[in-house]
Amino acid sequence: MNRSKLSRRDFLKIGAAAGAMTLAGCAAPAAAPQQPAPAAGTEATTGPAAVPAAGEIEYFTYDLGPANQSREEMRDAFQAANPGAKVKVTVLPYDEMWQKVAALMAAGQPPDVMYGDFSLVRNALEGQLLDLTDYMKADPVLSDPNQFTVNMQDDIQAKYGTSKIVALIMGTWVPILYYNKDMFDAAGVAYPTEDWTWEDAREAARKLTKDDRSQFGMQLGTTFDNVGWMWWGQKPDNFWAIPQAFPETCNFNNPTGIGVMQVYYDLTHVDKSAPTPDEASGYSNYAGPFGAGKAAMYSGGDWDAGWSFRELPFKWDMTLTPKMRKDYRPALNTMVATNTIASATKNPDIAWNFIRFITATEEGQKLVGKGAYETPVLKGVAESDEVLKPEWAPAGYGARVKAASLPGPMFTPYPLNINLWEFPSKFLDPTVDNVRRGEMTPEQAVEYLDKEGKPYFEQQRKDTPPIP
């Protein structure tokens, strides 16, 4: 598959439904080995917590494009610091990875360590992921909240809604507004700032759109991301699925939900300053019109910078995503990148020391920053010039660290459920596309989503295994 023809999230979600369906048929995992005693911790600058026994582990990661090299460098650095410990890195397409994980879990022979996201929720619920709680508590670095930009023991991001820490956070993904400086300069429009609201962005987009559709003012990224960002940016009483972890129903039909849909409706249908779904699909490059130099702004994620924007053929920069309310900017940690360990691993000590090396040491975190797919979570590294000012990045690159460090709760803009991408693919994406085409009003859209979402999430709840 040619990833350059897709947005990052579009690429990931292609196989997610298939992977989730495969996971649904998993057999019970093999009996987990007795949990070893936590390794002794050291300062963040000294490498792994302890030299593990000799042995080999396998590390599954989905294809990260240019960031794949950083995974190889992590392996090499870890092995150099731990003679006798070997790490086999297996890179797979996103959908293929989850299918293979499911098959290996069912056979009781899973990979030792898995890089991933909430597609691992079912594995956490079925006890297939190693409980890292004691490791974390015993580690002087990981148990110190002052050393990290995020809550490393968050109920959603680290525990996946369970009572146990099953994921070790290694980096953050946050929303970013990218802009084509050449287009702004040519039109005499001032560059976006951190204080911009979506109304400011809308006004600029109108000025930067050409009547012949050869240039658009705004390109909106993947729907699932943008809906969540704009929702949380309105300071709602509740998130769009209640509760956020393992939702039972939808709650779109309210002022917040209408406000989100209004942004799509106004930009695309009313102002015609953003491409319709049909126009956007006509671009074969990464990030659609923006990546092709045909859109002045792009509402995307910080991963785009390292994934595909390093060699854009125009001058560009980035800043914080526009605010929905002028007086409010919440913490907007979209999601976090994590590493998990299979409970059936035969080498838990090596596995733990490897994922700890990536998260809790300067060497490992610098490699995360170098990969530029995630933003490091270790403060000393995340705030260093080495991460904030790589030679290829624009002046505003540090916005990704600032956005990840905003104070507030770590709400992810995704409802945590066993089939992460199914509801968006079946209902959310088509509905937003209809709003963009003007075939539904914002009010009709939220009414429809609640109507379809209620029975969907009720069934999801019935299918969800008991929370351990």
Beta strands, then each sheet from edge to edge (+ up, - down):
strand 1: 55-62
strand 2: 85-92
strand 3: 113-116
strand 4: 168-173
strand 5: 175-180
strand 6: 219-220
strand 7: 241-242
strand 8: 249-250
strand 9: 297-301
strand 10: 316-320
strand 11: 335-341
strand 12: 375-376
sheet 1: 2+ 1+ 3+ 11- 4+ 12-
sheet 2: 6+ 9+ 5- 10+
sheet 3: 7+ 8-
end
